[in-house]
Amino acid sequence: MKSLRSHPGERLKEILAEREMLQADLAFILGKANQVVTAIINGRLGISAEMSKALGEALQLPHNYFAELQQEYDLASADAPDPSVSQRAIMMNAYPIREMIKRGWIEDSGVEELQSQLAQFFEVKHAGEIPYMAHVAKKTSYEIKEVPPVQLAWLFRVKQIAKSMAVPKFSEHALRNALEQMRSMLVAAEESRHIPRLLAECGVRFVIVESLPQAKIDGVCFWLDKQSPVIGISARFDRIDNFWFVLRHEIEHVLNGHGKHEEILDAELDANQDGTVGTLSEEEQIANAAAADFCVPKDKLDSFIARKKPFYYEKDVLAFSKINNIHPGLVVGQIQRKMNRYDYLKKYQVKIRQCVLPGAMADGWGQSVTLSGGNRK
């Protein structure tokens, strides 16, 4: 067989010669003009699927014989794709590039400019150092920790925004005092509007960034330096119980100095609130316990459950909530997990996002934080 770059007409010419068959004879069998066979043999006319079948019948060959030769020839003759196609594929396979462009984190541009923007976004000097995109044996620190790329992109957006914020020096004492003020806010969803200001006054940078598709991220705690803690949440579950649990969870990380050496990324907190001891790290167990007790004091909840189990009537839940000056949705969230029934009194798990977003540094849900020099830092 000829080279793949040889037109299939050359193979047809060889077959006719081997069989001592004239081109005119083949044209007669096919019911075509002589010029058609001549055009194929001379490479001026390609072989269609229909013609491949006809030639197969005429020459007693498989129907796909000439079709495959034509396909090989077409592929071999086709121009090589633009190198940017494979480079864009690498970027898209690693990160949700289109979503990042849509959210204003980076701008749509040529491949080289996109790589430059990603390097800036992930705070590396060169495109080859971008986590999950480097084609070298040595992995980045983030790849070693196996932080999913989509979560990493979310984390760096939180970090970008946090760096643009100005807050006073962090005070652990002030944060602990702020927690006491927060307890009085648990009675109504609207009270959450004070959270961004209250945390800022303590020196805590509080950022809300909408989760990226498939990220399943709830929150993060890290430090820009030893005196600059950052709390980021995604508010992906718009429920009062989830908001306060995640927030208090991250505050506990800050109070314990967690995240000073590497970011504490919290995913699926909603499912792991009652994680079995030993399945979660000690840091996570500490934060979970503090968050759960903050939302509904453990001793009071345990007493309520012991008295009412297995029947938790709505009127009893409302009465318990009122006595403890907390929103019923917080109690419902805890009982749902105890019962493993997430439809139980779900109506009390009111939305809270619209209350806290206006006063916060928030990115997502149709709005974007504009940083100095544009959306990129």
C-alpha positions in Angstrom: 0.0 0.0 0.0 1.2 3.5 -0.7 2.0 6.1 1.9 -1.0 7.5 3.9 -0.4 10.7 2.0 -1.1 8.9 -1.3 -4.5 9.6 -2.7 -6.7 6.5 -2.7 -7.0 6.9 -6.5 -3.4 5.6 -6.7 -4.4 2.4 -5.0 -7.4 2.1 -7.4 -5.0 2.4 -10.3 -2.8 -0.4 -8.9 -5.8 -2.7 -8.5 -7.0 -2.1 -12.0 -3.4 -2.8 -13.3 -3.2 -6.0 -11.2 -6.5 -7.2 -12.7 -5.7 -6.0 -16.2 -9.0 -4.0 -16.1 -9.4 -0.8 -18.2 -10.7 2.4 -16.6 -13.4 2.4 -19.1 -14.5 -1.1 -18.0 -14.8 0.1 -14.3 -16.7 3.1 -15.4 -19.1 0.9 -17.3 -19.6 -1.3 -14.3 -20.2 1.7 -12.0 -22.5 3.3 -14.5 -20.4 6.5 -14.5 -18.7 8.5 -17.1 -15.1 7.7 -17.8 -14.1 11.1 -16.6 -15.3 10.3 -13.1 -12.9 7.3 -12.8 -10.1 9.3 -14.3 -10.6 12.1 -11.9 -10.4 9.6 -8.9 -7.3 7.9 -10.2 -5.6 11.3 -10.9 -6.4 12.5 -7.3 -8.7 15.3 -8.5 -11.9 13.7 -7.0 -12.3 12.2 -3.5 -14.0 8.9 -2.8 -17.4 9.4 -1.1 -18.9 6.8 1.2 -21.4 6.0 -1.6 -18.6 5.6 -4.2 -16.6 3.4 -1.7 -19.5 1.0 -1.5 -19.9 1.0 -5.3 -16.2 0.3 -5.8 -16.4 -2.5 -3.2 -19.2 -4.1 -5.2 -17.4 -3.7 -8.5 -14.0 -5.0 -7.3 -15.3 -7.5 -4.7 -13.7 -5.6 -1.9 -15.1 -4.6 1.6 -17.4 -1.6 1.2 -15.3 0.5 3.6 -12.0 -0.3 1.9 -11.7 3.0 -0.1 -13.5 5.0 2.5 -10.8 4.2 5.0 -8.1 5.0 2.5 -9.8 8.3 1.8 -10.1 9.1 5.6 -6.4 8.3 6.2 -5.5 10.5 3.2 -7.7 13.4 4.4 -6.3 13.3 7.9 -2.7 13.1 6.7 -3.3 16.0 4.3 -5.1 18.2 6.8 -3.3 21.1 8.3 -2.1 20.7 11.8 -4.4 22.4 14.4 -3.4 25.6 15.9 -1.1 24.9 18.9 -3.5 27.0 21.0 -6.1 24.3 20.8 -4.1 21.8 22.9 -3.0 24.6 25.3 -6.6 25.7 25.8 -7.6 22.1 26.4 -5.0 21.8 29.1 -6.2 24.9 30.8 -9.9 23.9 30.5 -9.1 20.4 31.8 -7.4 21.8 34.9 -9.6 24.8 35.8 -13.1 26.1 35.0 -11.7 28.8 32.7 -15.0 29.9 31.2 -16.6 30.3 34.6 -13.6 32.3 35.8 -13.9 34.5 32.8 -17.6 34.8 33.3 -17.1 35.8 37.0 -14.5 38.5 36.0 -11.5 36.8 37.7 -9.6 36.7 34.4 -10.3 38.1 31.0 -11.0 36.3 27.8 -7.9 36.6 25.6 -5.3 34.7 23.6 -3.6 31.6 25.0 -0.4 33.4 26.0 -2.3 36.1 27.8 -4.6 33.6 29.5 -1.5 31.7 30.8 -0.1 35.0 32.0 -3.3 35.9 33.8 -3.5 32.4 35.4 0.1 32.8 36.6 -0.8 36.1 38.2 -4.0 34.7 39.6 -2.2 31.8 41.3 0.7 34.0 42.4 3.5 32.2 40.4 6.1 33.7 38.2 5.7 31.5 35.1 2.8 29.6 33.4 4.8 26.4 33.9 4.5 26.8 37.7 0.7 27.0 37.6 -0.6 24.2 39.9 -2.1 21.2 38.0 -0.8 22.5 34.7 3.0 22.1 35.0 4.4 19.2 32.9 7.2 18.5 35.2 7.9 15.7 37.7 8.0 18.0 40.7 4.6 18.8 42.0 3.5 22.1 43.6 2.6 22.2 47.3 -1.1 22.3 46.4 -0.9 19.2 44.3 0.8 17.4 47.0 -2.0 18.2 49.4 -4.4 17.1 46.7 -6.6 20.2 46.8 -8.9 19.9 43.9 -8.2 22.5 41.2 -11.7 24.0 41.3 -11.3 24.5 45.1 -7.9 26.0 44.6 -9.3 28.6 42.2 -12.0 29.5 44.7 -9.4 29.8 47.5 -7.2 32.2 45.4 -10.1 34.4 44.6 -10.8 34.7 48.4 -7.1 35.5 48.9 -7.2 38.1 46.1 -10.1 39.9 47.7 -8.7 39.6 51.3 -5.4 41.2 50.2 -7.4 44.2 49.0 -9.1 44.8 52.4 -7.9 47.2 55.1 -8.7 46.2 58.6 -7.2 47.0 62.0 -4.7 44.7 63.8 -6.2 41.4 64.7 -7.2 41.0 68.3 -8.1 37.6 69.7 -9.7 39.2 72.7 -11.9 41.4 70.5 -13.0 38.3 68.5 -13.9 36.4 71.6 -16.0 39.4 72.7 -17.6 39.6 69.3 -18.7 36.0 69.7 -20.8 37.0 72.6 -22.4 39.7 70.5 -23.0 37.2 67.8 -25.0 35.0 70.1 -27.7 37.7 70.4 -27.9 37.7 66.6 -29.0 34.0 66.4 -32.6 34.9 67.0 -33.2 36.4 63.5 -31.7 36.0 60.0 -31.6 39.7 59.5 -29.1 40.1 62.3 -26.4 38.5 60.2 -26.0 41.8 58.4 -23.7 42.9 61.2 -21.2 40.1 60.8 -18.9 41.7 58.2 -18.5 44.8 60.2 -18.1 43.0 63.5 -15.3 40.7 62.1 -13.6 43.6 60.4 -13.4 45.5 63.7 -11.6 42.5 65.2 -9.1 42.5 62.4 -10.5 39.5 60.6 -10.9 39.7 56.8 -14.3 38.2 56.0 -14.9 37.3 52.4 -17.9 35.6 50.7 -17.2 34.0 47.3 -19.8 32.0 45.5 -18.7 28.4 45.0 -17.6 27.3 41.6 -19.5 24.4 39.9 -18.5 21.0 41.5 -16.3 22.7 44.1 -18.4 21.6 47.1 -16.5 24.1 49.2 -18.0 25.6 52.4 -15.3 27.7 53.9 -11.6 28.4 54.5 -9.3 29.8 57.1 -5.8 31.1 56.4 -3.5 33.9 57.4 -2.0 36.5 55.1 0.7 36.8 57.8 0.9 36.0 61.5 -1.4 38.8 62.4 -3.8 38.8 59.5 -6.5 36.0 59.6 -8.9 35.5 56.7 -12.3 33.7 56.8 -13.8 32.8 53.5 -17.2 31.2 53.0 -19.1 30.2 49.9 -22.7 30.3 51.4 -23.6 27.6 48.9 -26.4 26.4 51.2 -28.6 29.3 51.7 -29.9 28.3 55.2 -29.6 30.0 58.5 -28.2 26.9 60.3 -25.6 26.3 57.7 -24.4 29.9 57.6 -23.9 30.1 61.3 -22.3 26.7 61.6 -19.8 27.4 58.9 -19.0 30.8 60.2 -18.5 29.7 63.8 -16.4 26.7 62.5 -14.0 29.1 60.7 -13.9 31.5 63.7 -12.8 28.6 65.9 -10.0 27.9 63.4 -8.8 31.5 63.8 -9.0 31.4 67.6 -6.8 28.3 67.7 -4.4 29.7 65.1 -5.3 27.0 62.6 -4.3 27.8 59.0 -1.2 29.8 59.8 1.1 27.4 58.0 -1.3 26.2 55.3 -4.9 26.9 54.4 -7.6 25.0 56.2 -10.1 24.3 53.4 -13.4 23.0 54.6 -15.5 21.0 52.1 -18.8 19.3 52.7 -19.1 20.7 56.3 -22.9 20.2 56.1 -22.4 16.5 55.8 -19.5 16.2 58.3 -20.9 18.1 61.3 -21.3 14.8 63.1 -18.3 13.1 61.7 -17.3 10.0 63.6 -14.3 10.6 65.9 -11.2 9.5 64.1 -12.5 10.3 60.6 -11.8 14.0 60.9 -8.6 15.7 61.9 -8.3 17.1 65.5 -8.6 20.6 64.1 -11.9 19.8 62.4 -13.3 18.0 65.4 -12.5 21.0 67.6 -14.1 23.5 65.1 -17.2 21.3 64.6 -17.8 21.0 68.3 -17.5 24.7 68.9 -19.8 25.5 65.9 -22.5 23.0 67.0 -22.4 24.2 70.6 -22.6 27.9 69.4 -25.7 27.2 67.3 -27.5 25.2 70.0 -25.8 24.7 73.4 -24.9 21.0 73.6 -26.1 20.5 77.1 -29.4 22.1 76.5 -29.9 20.3 73.2 -29.0 16.9 74.8 -31.5 17.6 77.6 -34.2 18.5 75.1 -33.6 15.4 73.0 -33.6 13.1 76.1 -37.0 14.5 77.1 -38.7 14.5 73.7 -37.2 11.6 71.9 -38.4 10.1 69.6 -41.2 12.7 69.0 -40.0 16.2 68.3 -43.2 18.2 67.9 -43.1 21.5 66.1 -44.6 23.4 69.2 -41.8 21.9 71.4 -39.1 23.0 69.0 -40.5 26.5 68.8 -40.8 26.7 72.5 -37.2 25.5 73.0 -35.9 28.0 70.4 -37.7 30.9 72.1 -36.4 30.0 75.6 -32.9 29.9 74.3 -33.3 33.0 72.2 -32.2 31.3 68.9 -33.9 30.9 65.6 -35.9 27.7 65.2 -33.9 26.9 62.0 -30.8 26.3 64.1 -32.6 23.8 66.3 -34.2 22.1 63.3 -30.8 21.7 61.6 -29.4 19.8 64.6 -32.5 17.6 65.0 -32.5 16.7 61.4 -29.1 15.2 61.7 -30.1 13.3 64.9 -33.1 11.9 63.1 -31.5 11.6 59.7 -34.6 13.3 58.3 -33.7 16.3 56.3 -37.3 17.2 55.4 -38.2 17.6 59.1 -39.6 21.2 59.7 -37.5 22.4 56.7 -39.6 25.5 56.5 -37.8 27.0 59.4 -34.4 26.8 57.7 -34.9 30.3 56.3 -32.6 31.9 53.7 -29.9 34.2 55.0 -27.7 35.1 52.1 -29.6 38.2 51.1 -29.2 39.5 54.6 -25.4 39.2 54.8 -24.3 39.9 51.3 -25.0 43.7 51.1 -22.5 44.6 53.8 -19.8 42.0 52.9 -17.0 41.8 50.5 -18.9 39.4 48.3 -18.1 37.9 44.9 -20.7 36.0 42.9 -24.4 35.8 42.4 -24.1 38.4 39.6 -21.7 40.7 41.4 -17.9 41.0 41.3 -15.4 42.7 43.6 -13.2 45.1 41.6 -9.7 45.0 42.8 -7.0 47.6 42.2 -5.8 47.4 38.6 -9.0 45.6 37.5 -10.3 42.2 38.6 -6.9 40.7 38.8 -4.3 41.5 41.4 
